[in-house]
C-alpha cells in the first residue's frame, strides 16, 4: 500500500513517515486539489481584472472552469479504505462549498464521481484486482474514456447536461444523449457550480447534496470486497497492529 490507514506510518508496508503529520493519500487526493484550486482562482481573477482594466465588455457566461475528480467513495464508506473515502468525501464537499463562485465570479467548479474505472491503478495492483470479479455475470468496469467524455461536457460551456433518471436502466453512452434528445429515462440538469456527476457503466447520474440514493448500476461495486474486510480483521486480531 502506498498510504493506508490500516498500515500506520512506520509499519513495513507504509510509505508514510511516522515523524510527519501528513498522509500521502490525503495530500494527493485533497490537499493538492485544494491548493491547485487556490492557484487557479487567483489566476482567473487576475485575467478577469486585466480584461476589466482594458475596458473589454463584461461577460455573464462562466469563462473559467475547474473540474475535480471525486468518486463513488465520496458517497459510500467501505472499511478497507478509510483515508481514500475521507478524501473523496472531502473533495465533494469542497466542490459544493465553492458553488457560489459560478454566479459571483464566473468560475465554475464541478466534479465527476466515477465508479470502478478500468485503469492501471486497478489492473496493475494485485491486492486491489482480486476484489474485482471478472467472471461472466460478475463486476463491470467503467471506461476511462467515458469519464473523460463526461468531464468534457462539464467544461465545454453547455447550459445543461444529460443524466439518467433514477428509474432508468443501464444503457446508451456515457454522456447519455445528444442535445435535444428526449429519450425516456434521461433528463437534463443545469450545468452549474457545485454539480457532481457520478459516472458508472453506461450511466451518468447527478449526485444530490441531500437525500441522495447512492451509487446505482453496474460499475459501482466489487463483488469480492469481503476479502479486504477479512484482511483488516486479521490484522486487528494479530495483537500487534499499530505498534
Secondary structure, 3 states (H helix, E strand, C coil): CCCECCECCCCCCCCCCCCCCCCHHHHHHHHHHHHHHHHHHHHHHHHHHHHHHCCCCCCCCCCEEEEEECCHHHCCCCHHHHHHHHHHHHHHHHHHHCCCHHHHHCEEEEEEEECCECCHHHHCCHHHHCCCCCCCCCCCCECHHHHHHHHHHHHCCCCEEEEECCCCCCCCECCECCCCCCCCCEEEEECCCCCEEEEECCEEEECCCCCCCCCCCCCCCCCCHHHHHHHHHHHHHCCCCCC
